[in-house]
Amino acid sequence: MNHPVAATFIKNAAQRGARLYILDPRGQHLDRYATESLRFSPGSDVAMLNAMINVIITEELYDADYVAKQTEGFEDLKARTAHTTPEAMAPICGVDADTLRRVARGYATAGSAMIFWGMGISQHTHGTDNSRCLISLALLTGNVGRAGTGLHPLRGQNNVQGASDAGLIPMFFPDYKPVTDAETRAKYEDFWGTTLDPERGLTVVEITDAAYDGDIKAMYIMGENPAMSDPDQEHARTALANLDILVVQDIFMTETAAFADVILPASAFPEKDGTVTNTDRRVQMGRAAVPMPGQAQQDWWIIQELANRMGLDWTYSHPRDVFAEMRMVMPSLTGISWQRLDDEGAVTYPCADENSAGREVIFGDGFPTESGRGRMTPAEVLPPDETPDAEYPIVLTTGRLLEHWHTGSMTRRRLGSGRPRAGAGSAYGAGDAAGPAGRARHARAGRHPSRRDRAGGADRSETAKRADLCPLLLL
């Protein structure tokens, strides 16, 4: 993961004496602050985490009172991790049994412990299982619902959290109400005066595949650059070129915009009013500080103009009107008015009324499940499709360039010639005699699942950590 701002808080905590455990196959800059750094074998997350769960259960380090009163699934988890001892999992995950025990004990006995993770956990062939293991660790130890605890996925870009809250996920309405629920759908249909599709929408991967196959004929892309960010750029660019019409709304001429039939000039962050929400659930007010250049317009204005040209009758006059509508359909925002944000700058949700400060800590009084309990779900240790061998000894994985962000659409325009080059590059292990010409097992599932593929990129061996691992550094 690449979160230099969040990393500052983590560094400060470590310097004040907090124990810091880094779990990353590649190693990272935070290693120098870490109590332990576990460079486990790529793809073995479940084996490593199940070993820690086994230690916590067998050594009775779990919070028995919390488990009994606030969770479900403990006995099943206990039974299905009985065999995942550190000794059994060490050969799979590449971390010795003593280290696995030490880290498990450190987490379980911390009193208050947080888990932070990046997209390497979720954007993974076993992403759901990885997340389930982390949830089980937190529930076992009662590290949920109290200050200084919890699970904290660090989102990819600014306002990813806010966009998700507002319903920009294919299977949810605002506030994470499922589109398949008839009662929920009826409420939104009544509010908006229209019929809503009961079927979930397509994910980004499914959209790209459908465009590639010719099933999707048109796309409207705002503030995204799939021609650079897609794991298979050739596939993504062919999909974009295959469209009958592509509309791109952005502040720069990105690689994706190069495929566009129409480009709509959007406004940058300091040029517009509006709110953003990030991992801490603070709805933050943003105010325009500089004028928009040329023909640029704020995103809400562009969308409304297009809607009205399609026969809709939208009459928003300012972002405050959009936010007022969000409050009407999102109970989490009930107590957060535009005026309050203007006065206070930021308010944490959920917030039930305007006299409330908002809830900084959630799940202390239960979980959004039928039973009201947190659910532990066991995950099986599954082998990878292919493993390294004598002919293909190197594992290809991905990482991020610290100095670049969001496909480099902004940072590539500002960094000087002395800064790291923008573009994919490899960081081979210093002990790998093959160097950048070596062969690597293709560790990504997708259209090219075979190890017999080729990839090009600059050699950045100064970031190397392991001789058998080739991180492909992305923007």
N, C-alpha and C positions, 0 to 999 in steps of 0.2 A: 504494500500500500504506500501511497505517497501523500502524506498529510503533514506538511512542515509546521503548520500553525498548531494543530493538535499535539504534534510531537514536542512542541515547546513546553506544554503543560506536563507532559509525561517526563521530560528531562528534569523539570523543576521538582517534580515529586520524587524522582529517584535521588536527586541531590539532597533532598531533605530526609532521606533514609527509607523511603518506600521500596519494597522489593519489586523488581521489574523482571518479568520473564518474557523473552522474545522467542516466538516459535516461527521460524522462517527458513525454508530450505536454502535460500540464497545468502542469508545473513543480511544485515543492513546497518545503516549509520547509528541506529539506536543501540547496537550491540555494546558500544563502549560504556553505556550507562546501565547495562543489564546485570542483574544478579546471576542469571543463567541465560544462555542463548542456545536454543535447540535447533540445529540445522538438520531437520528430519528429511527423510527421503520424499521427493515429490509424489503426491497422491496417496500418502499413507496417513493422512490426518486422522481418519477414524481409528486406525490401529493405535496411534499415539494417545488420542484422547480417551479411548476405551481403557487403555492401560491405567491412565490416571483415575478414571472412574472406579476401576477395580481396586486400586489402592485405597481410595477414600472409603469405599464400602467395606472391604475386608479388614481394614484397620480401624473401622468405626469412627472415622473422622467426620462423618456427615452430621448435619444438624437434625437429630432424630425428632425433636419436637416440631420443627418447621416442616419436615417431610411428612409427619403424621397429620398435621393440621392443614397444610397449605398445598399439598401436591398429590398426584396420583401416578401410578405406574411404577412405583419403587420396586416392588417384588419382581416384576417382569424384568426391569433393568438389572436388578441384582442377579437374577438367574442367567440372563443372556450375556452378562459380562464376567461371569465366574471364571471362564477360561481365558479371558484376555489379560492375563497377568503381565507385568512388565517383562518378565523373562520370555514369555511367549511372543510378545509384540516387538521386543527389541530388534530381532533380525528383520522384521518387516519395515519398521519405521526408521531404523538406522540410528537410534538413540539408546544408549546402554540402560539397563534396568535400574541401576542405582540413581541415575539422573532423572528418570521418569518418576521414581518414588520420591525423590527430593522435591521436585517441582510440584507434584500432587500434594504432598504434605504442606509445602509452603503456601499453596493456594487455599487449601482447606482450613489451615490454622491462622489465616491472616486476620480474622475478625471482620474486616470489611475488605472486599476484593472486587475489582472491576475486570471485565473482559472487553477489550477493544479488538475489532477485526476489520479487515479491508475486503476488497472484492475477490481476493484469492480464495476466501472461504466459500463464497456463494457462487461465483462464476466458475464452476467446477463440475466435472461429471458426477461427483458425489456431493454436490453443494448442499442439498437438503439434509443429508446425513451429517455432514460437518456441523451444520447449524444445530441440529438436534443434540449432538454430543455437547456442544457448548452450553445449550440450554439446560441439559441434564446436570452438568457440572455446577452451574449457578444454583439450580433448585436443590441439589443435594446438600450444598453447603449453606443454604439460606442467604445467599448473596443476591437477593432480589428484594425490591421494595423498601430499601433503607438507604440513607445517604451514604455515598461512598461505595455503593455496590451496583450491580446490574450488568446487562449486556449492551454494548454500544457499537453497532455497526457504523463505521465512518463512511458517509455517503460520498459518491464520486465527485459531485460538483455542488456549487452553491445552490440552495433551494431545491435540491432533489427531494428532501423531506417534505417541503411545502407543496411541491408539485404532486407528490404521492398522496399527501393529505387531501388535496383538492380533487382527487379522483383520476389523475393521469396514469392509471394502471389499467390494463385491459379487462381485468376481472372485477374491478371495484368502482362503486360510486364514491362521492366524497365521504370522508371519515371511515373509509374501509368497509362500506356496506356492500355485500356481494350483489352483483348484477343479476344473479340467478334467483335471488329471493323475491318472490312475487309481492309480498307485503311492502318490502322496501321499495321495490320498483314502482308500485302503485303510488306511493307518497311522492316520489320524484316526478312521476308523470303528471300528477295533479298539480304540483308546484310549477312545473315548466309548461304545462298545457300541451304535451305532446306524447307520442308513444315511443317507448324506449326498447331497444333490442334486448331480449332476455338471454342472449348468448354472449359468452365472454369474447372479447376481441383478440386480435393477434398480438403476440409479443414482437419485439424488435427483430429477433431472429426469424420468426415466422413471416413477418412482413417482407424482409429482404428475400427470403426464399420464394415467397409468392410473386414478388416483382421479377425475380430471376426466371421463374417458370412462366411468366406472362399472365398470371391470374390477377395481379394488381396492375392497373394501367396508369394510375396517377398517384403522386405523393406530394405532400406539403410538409416541408422540413423546416423547423425553427430551431436555431441555435444548436444544431447537431452537425457532425461531420463524419457520417458513416463511411465515406470514401477513404478516410484515414483511420477511423477507430474500429472498424469491423476486423475481426481476427483473420478473415480471408478477404484481403482488399480486392483481389481480382474478381472474386465472386460478387462482392458488393458493387464494384464499379460496373460490372456487366449488368447487374440488376438495375442500377440507376439509368444506364444507357438504354435499357430495354423498355423504359416507361414511355407512354405516349406524351405525358406532360409531367414536368417536375418544377415545383415552385419552392424556392429557397428563401427564407427570411433570416438574414444574418447581418452582422456589422462588418464583415470582411469577405473578400472573394476567396472562399475556402475551396479545397479540392472538390467537395460536393457541389458547391455553387457553380463550378466549371461545367457540370452536367445540366444545369438548370435551363429551362425555357423562359422562366420569369424569375428575376431576383428582386425581392422587396427589401429596401434598406431599413434595417431595424436600428434601435437606439441602444447604446451601451449603458452599463450600470449607472455611471454618474450622470446620465442624461435623462433619467426617468424617475417618476414616483412609483412607489409600490412597496410590497412587503416580501420578505424572504423568511423561510423557516429552515433551520438546520438540525443537526443531531440532538442538540439540547432542548428542542421543542420551543424555543423562544421565537415568537413572531416579531420580527424586527422591521421597523419603518425605514425605508430608503427614500431619500429626497433628491430631486434633480439638483445638481450643483453647477452644471455647465450646459449651454444650449446644444441642441442637436444640430449636426452639420448637414448642409445640403438638403436633400429630400428625405432624410431619415425621419421616421415617426416611431412613437411608442408602440409596443407590440399589441396592446389591447385595442388601440385605435385602428391598426391595420386589420386585425381580425374582425372588428366590427364593420369596417368598410366592406370587406369581402362578404360578410354575412348578409348585410343589407342589399348588396348587389345580387345575392342569391334569393332574394325575396323575403328575408327575415326582417323583423321590425325591432332591432336592438337600439336602445336609447341611452346607453351609458355615456356620461359626460366626463368621467374622471375615474381613476382607479378606486377611489373611495366607494363608488357605486357598485363596482364588482365585488369589493370586500364586504359591503353590506349584504349582498346576495349570498355570499359564502357563509356569513354568520347565520342566515336564515335556514340553511340546510345542513350546517355542521355544528352539532351541539358542543363540540370541543372548543368552539370560538365564541360561544354565547356571551361571555363576559368581556370580550375584547372588541371595543369599538374603534373606529378610525380616529376619533377624537382622543381616545385614551392612548393609542399608539403615538399620535402626534405629540401628546403631552409627556409620555413616559419613555418613548423611544422603542421599548420592547416589553412584551408580556409573555409569560410562559403559559402554554395550554397543557391539559384541559383547564378551562377557566369558566366556572358556572355562572358568575355574575360580576358586575363591574366593581364590586367592593372586594373581590377576591384577588389575591396576588397570583393565582394560578398554582398548579401543582407541579413542583419541581421533581418530586419522586412519585412514581406510579407503581401499581401492582402491590402496594402495601396492604390493601384491603381486599385482595382477590384478583382473579384473572378473567378475561373475556371468553370463558369457556362455559359449557352447559353446567358443569359442576362448580364453577368458580375457583377451581384449583389449577395450579400449574401442572402441565402434563410432561412426564418424562417418557421419551420414546426411544427405545434401543435402536442402535444402528449396527448392521453387520459389517464385518471387515471383508471387503470385496477386493479381489486382486485386480491390477490394471490389465488392460487388454494385451499389452506387450510389456516385456521387461528388458532391460539392457542385456546384451550378451557380448561375446568377444568381437563380433563383426560390427555391432552398433553399441558401443559402450557408453555413449553420452546421452543424458536425458535433456531434452529441450523443454524449458519452462519460460514463463514470461515475467517481466518486472517493469518498473516505471523509472523514467529519468527524473531525478529530483528537481532539476531546473526547469522542467517543462510540464505543462498542464493542459488538459482538454484538447488533445491533438496538436497542441502548440499553435492554435489559431491566433492567439495573442502573443505568447512568449516568443515565438519565432520572429516576430516583428520588432521585438524590443531588446533581445539579448545581443550583445556585441560579438564580434568575430572571435574573441578569446574565450567565449563560453562554450559549453558542450554543444556538439552538433545536433541538430534536430533531425530525427528519423530513427528508424529501428536499427539497433546495433546489438552485437553479441558481447558477452563478458565471459570468456572461457576461463576455466580454472588454470591457475599458473602451472600446474603440473601436467597439463594435457599436451602431449607432444604433437598432437594433430593440429592444434591451434584452430584458427577460424576456418580452415579447410576441412576440418574433421567432419565425421558423419554423426548425426544425432537422431535418437529415436524421436519421432513426431508425437509429442505427448498430448496433443489436442484432439479431441473428438470433433468430427465435422465432415466436410466433403473430402478431406485428405487424411484419412485415419492411418495410412500406412507410414512406416518409417522411411520408405523410399521416396522421399520428397527432397526438394532443395529450397533453401531460403538464403537470401543475401542480406548483408548488413555490415556496418562498420564494426571492427574489433575493438572492444573497450575492456581489455583484459585487466585494467587497473582496478576494476570493481570485482574481480574474480574472488570466489570464496572456496569452491570445491573443484577438484580436477575432473569429476565425472558429471558435472552439471553445466549446462550452457543456458544462462538466462538471456532471453531475447528482450532487450530493453525497448519499451514502447513509449510513445508520448502520452 
